[in-house]
Amino acid sequence: MKGKRLLHIMIGLAALFYGVTASAEEGNATEAKGNKEVKSVACLDCHTQETPNIVSDWFISKHRTRGVGCADCHGEDHQNKEDVAKAKQPTPDTCADKGCHGKRVEEYRKGKHAAGWAVMKAMPTIHWQPMSMIDGQKGCGGCHKIGEKSAEEVKKLKEAGSKFGHAACDSCHTRHTFSVAEAREPQACQTCHMGFDHPQWEMYSASKHGVRHLLKQNKVISPNAAAPTCQTCHMQKGNHEVRTAWGFLAVRLPLSEDKEWAADQVTILQALGVLDPEGKPTARLEAVKSADVARLTQESFDKERDKMIAVCEQCHSPNFARAELEKGDQMIREADRLLAAAIREIAALYKDGVLRQPKEYAYPFPDLLTFHDAPTPIEQKLFVMHLEHRMRTFQGTFHANPDYALWYGWSEMQRDLTEIRHMAQELREKHGKHSTTSQK
């Protein structure tokens, strides 16, 4: 209690000091701003009592030293405890306003993070989840909130009680320090890039890249030692687009020149619902195009691959870098072979009437985007094979983590396929049907 009172006194004195020094330093500029400093001090006076740590974070931020006050981000409508709802919440437009971070916001809007909310909402069964998981952001929405939202979506979020849900930049530059130094560290990515379907943090932190960076952070090795972070590879020179050649799901066009792999790719794209049974584009493919979450031309793929090789060349020869990335491509090929075989097993069960296909499925394939809402154990097994084990196979390879690529990825896919084939055979025997798929 004593410590909290002392904190209040210190912040109060700092607030007073800020008000005085701002006027002294800015001179005529202060007069032009009217009562901005006075209003900021009024905000600080109240929030020092109500939310002291927010105030202390702002005091150590660059915003404070650059004269960015409360009203610049939150407006001036909120004046007391009774009108808290009038406080505006920042959006990417707020950060781009007044010539501050326009370039970074423009980059962000070109990349996959900006599409995060729209992509999540486009998942066919996402709306079946509890509100708290999505709009309440205690599940997928907690990370996908980094994506931009329409005015209507922001309104719905507010109605759902998510006052801060429409922010985006603060996903990495956390409030109210908005520290660039914090956002440059790999731990800034850890909150979202971990776990079931994308354990990039676990892969990276246990890789030689991640271990060396940890040793740098702990001052065990020289701060000048080469130790790539997430940002080194995925945000070259601070670029906020954050793209990769293969994209999140490792699907792309054009198809491989390898005919067997191309056939597997078609099967996967059909199960993703972006190609119809004849291999023609569907409405989902148009959604993928509009969100730009996959590379759909050789040119766009090569552009991202070349950018990555340029990063690798800072430590490795270009031949080594290209060869290592091509190993990742081949791991995708191996993973696709296993996944496509499993998809065909279940599609054959639908075709032969052994397994009832859900009426909401548009095409005669299992829908990989139904996730945990897949209706039977065999379809659930396919969901896990696709979103957990296939992801770990290729992500582990690209993140230089052999254990993830093998034991948590490819090996698990092999076991998944064995189980799916066994379950399919049991279902056929139960229905008196013979297998129509290849066991190779």
N, C-alpha and C positions, 0 to 999 in steps of 0.2 A: 504494500500500500504506500509506504514511504517512497519507494523507488518510482512508483507511478506518478506521485505528486511532484517529485523532482523532475521527472520527464516533462510534465506539463509546464513547470516553471521554465525549464530550459527552452522548450519549443516556443513558449510565449515570449521570452526574451528575444529569441531568434526572429520571431515574427515581427516584433517591434523594430529590431535591428534592420530587417529586410526592408520594412516600410521606409525607414529613414535613409538608408544607403541608396535605395533605388531612386529616391527623389534627388539625392545629392549627385549621383552619378549621371542620371539621365537628363537633368536640366530641363531644357525646353521640351524635349521629347515627352517627359512625364506630364507636362502641362497639356500637351496635345492629346495624351491618352485620357484626359479627364480624371475621373476618380478611380481608375483601374487599380492603382496600388492600395488605395483606401479599402476598396471592395475586397481585394485579396487578403488584406490584413483582417478584415471582418470574417472572411471564410476561415482563416487560420485560427482566429480567436475561438470560434465555435468548435471547429474540428479538432483543435488541440485537446478539447475536453471529450468530444464524442468518438473520434477515430485518430488517436495520437500517432499511431504507427504510419498511417497514410501521410500525415503531415511530415513526419520525420523522413520518410522515403522521398517525398517531394523536395525536402531541403537538401538532400544529398544528390539530387538529380541535376543534369545539365539544363533541364527546363527552367529550374529556378535561377541558375546563373545567367541564362539567356533572357530572363524576363518573361517567361511563359507562365502565367498564373492560372488559377482555378477556372476563371471565367473563359479563358481562351479555349478550353476543352469542354467545359460543362455549361457554358452560357451564364446568364445573370438572372434567370427567372427564379431559381431556388434561393430563398432568403432565410428560411427558418425550418424548424422541425416539422411543421405542418404541411409544407409544400415540397417535400423531398422528391416527389414524383416529377417535379418540373425540371430537375437537374438533367441536362442533356448528357447522353453517353456518347463518347467519341466513336467515330467510324473511320475507315480509311480516308474518306474525304476530309475529315477533320485534320488528319495527319498531313495530308497533301496541301491543305489550305495555307494561304499567306506565304506561299513559296518555301515552305519548310522541307517537306519530305516528298515532294511531287514525283521525283525520279524513282524513288524506291517504291512508291505506291503504284506507279505505272508498271514497273517490273513485276511486282506482286500480282497485278491483275492479268498479266500474261501467263502466269504459271499455275501449277496444279493446286497450290494452297488456296488461291482465290476461288477455285471451283469446289472446294471441299464440302461446303454445305449443300450445294446443288447436287453433287454426286451422291452424297448420303441420302438425300430426299428422293433421288431417282431409283434407289433400290426397291424392288417390287413389294417386299414385305416389311419394310422399315416402319411403316405406319401401324403395324400390328404390335409394335413394342410399347411398353408403358411410357407415358408422356415424360416421366422423370428421366428416362434413358436418352430421349432425343431432344425435345425442346427444353426439358429440365437439365440436360447436359450431364447426367450421371452415367451415361453410357457412351454410345457413338458420338452423340452431340457434344460431349465434353472436349473432344479434340477437333471434330469437324466444324466447330464454331469459328475456326480460323478462316472459313470461307465467307465470301460476301453474301449479303442477303438483301432481298428487295424490301421496300418500305412496308409492304403487306406482311412479309415474314417477320420483320422487326416488331410490328404491331402484335402479331400472334405470340411472339416470344415474351413481350411485356405482359400480355394477358395471361400467359402461363407462369408468370412470376419470375422470369429470367431477365432481370433489369440490365444485366451486363452482357447478355448473350449475343448481342449483335456486334460486339467489338471484334477485331481481328488482329491488329498489330500487337495487341497486348498478350497474344498467345505466346509470343517469344520474348517481347520486350515487356516484362511484367510490370504492372502498376505498382507504385507511382514513381519508381525510379526510371523506368523505360530505358534501362541501361543497355548500351551497345555492347559493352564488355561482357555482360551476362549473356546476351544473345549470341555472342561469338563462341561461347564454350559449348562443347557437345552435350553437356547436361541440360542445356536449354531444349534440346530435341528429345530428351529421354522420356519426358512425361507422356508423349504420344507415340513415339516410334519404339514401342516395346510390346511384348505380350504375344497373344495368340497368332494373329495374322501378319504382323510385321515387327518381329523382335530385332530391329536393326540395332537398338542400343546394346542388347545382349551380345549380338554378333560383333559389333564394332569394339565394345569395351574389352572383350576377351581376345581380340585380334592383336597382332603386333602393332598396328597403327594406334589402337586405343590404349594399349599398355604403355607405349612410349609417351603418349600425351599425358597419361596419369602420372608417370614418373616426372614429367616436366612440371605438372601442377604441384606435385609434392616436393619439387626442387631437388630430386635425386639426380637428375641429369641436367645438362645445361639448358637454359631457356632458349638457346639458339639451335638446339637439336631438331632435326626434321621429325615432325610427328603430326600427321594429317588429322584434322577434325572432320566432323560431318560437313561443316561449312566450307572447309578447304575444297572438298570434292563437289559439293552440291550447290554452293553459293559462291562460285568463282568471282573474286574481286567484289564481293558483297552483293552480287546480282540476286535479286529476290524472286526470280522466276522459279528456281528450284525444280529443274526438269531432269529426267534421265532418258536414255535412248529407248529402253524397253517399257518404261512406264510402270505403274503400280502392279498390274496384273500380268506383265510380261506377255502381252499379245500385240501384234502389229500387222500392218500391211505394207508392201505386198507380201504374199506368202513366200516361204522358202523355195529355192530352186530344187531342193531335195524333195522328191515326189512323196516319199513316205512321211517326212516331217510335215509337208504341206497338207497332206490328208489328215494328219493328226491336228494340225492347226485349225483346219476347217471344222472338224468335229468339236473342238473346244469352243470356237466362235459360235457354232450352232447352239451349244449348251449354254453359252452366255447370252444367247438370244439376239446376237447382232447379225447373224446370217440365218436365212430360212432354210428349209430342207433342200432347196435347189442351189443353195450357196449364194443367194442374192441378198443384198443389204436390207435390213429391217429398220423400223423406227428407232430401235435402240442404238443402231450404228450412227444414226443422225445425232442422237444425244451424245454419244461418245465424241463425235466430230465437234459439236458445239462446245463441249466442255474441254476439248483438246487434251484428254487424259491419256491418249495413246498415239504413237507415231504411225501415221497412215500413209506415208510416202517414204521411199528410200532416202530422198533428200533430207527429210526432217530427222530420220534415224541417224544418218551419217553426220549431220550437224551436231547432234548431242554426243555421239560417240567421239567425234573429233575434239570436242570441248573437254571431255573427260580425259582423253589421251594427253591433251596439252597439260592438264593438271598432273597426271602421273609422271610426265617428263621432267617435272621439277626434281624428282628423286630417281627415276628409272629411265632406261633407254626406251625410245619409242617402240622398238621391236618387242621388248619385254612387256611393255604396257599393253600393246595390241594383242599379243599372244595370251596374256592373262584374261583380258576381257572376252576374247574369243572362247576361252574355256567356259566362261559364264554362259555364252550363247549355246555351247554344246550341252551344258547341264540343263538348260531350258529344253533343248531338243529331247534329252533323255526323260525329263519330267513329263513332257508333253506326250511321249509315247505311252507312258504308264497311265496318265490321266485319261487320254483318249480311249484306251482299252477299257477302262472302268466305265466311262460314259456309254460306250457301245454295249456293254453288258446290260446296263439298266434300260437303255433305249430298246434293246431287243426284248426285254421283259414287258415293256409297254406294248410293243408291236404284237407279241404273241398272247397278250391278254393275261399274262401271269401276274403282272403288277398293274394296279389301277393308276392311270396317269391323272394327276389333279386337273380339274376342269379349267383352272385359271392358266395352265401352261399353254402357250400359244402354238408350240411346235412339238413334234414327237420326240423330244429329248428331255432329260432331266434339266431343271433350271438351276444352274450353279449360283444364281443370285438370290435364291430363296433362303440361303444360309441355314440357320437352326430351325427354320420353319419347314424344312423338308419333311414329308409326312411319314416316312418309314425308316427303320434302322439302316437299311441298305443305302437309301438316299442320304441319310445323315452321315454315313461313312464316307460317301462321295464328297459331301460338303467339307468334311474335315480334311480329306485327302487334297482337295483343291485349295482351300483357303489357309490351311495351316501347313501341311507338309510340302506341297508344291512350292509355296512361297519361301519356305525355309531352304529348299533345295537350291534355288537360284540366288536368293538373297544372301545365303551363307557363302556361296561362291564369290559373288561380287564384293562382299565385305571381308574377304580373306579370312574366313573362319571355317576350316575344313570339318570340324566336328559338327557344326550346324548343317553344313551342306550334306554330309553323309548320314550321321545317326539320327538327327532330328528332321532330316529332309528326305533324301532319296531312299534310304533304308525303310523309313516309315511308309513311303509310297508303295514300295514293293510289298510290304505287309498288308497295306490297305487293299491293293489289287487282289492279293490272295484271298483275303476275307470276303471281298465283294464277289469274287467268282464262286467261293464256297457258299455264300448266302444265296446267290442266284441259282446255283444247282439245287439247293434245298427247296427253294421256292418252286422250281420247275418240277421236282419230284413230287412235291405236294399237290401240284396241279396236273400231273401226268404229262408234262411237256418235256421235249428234248431241247438241248442247247443249240442255238443257231449262231453262236459267236465263236471266234477263234480263241484257242487257249495258248497261243504262242507268246 
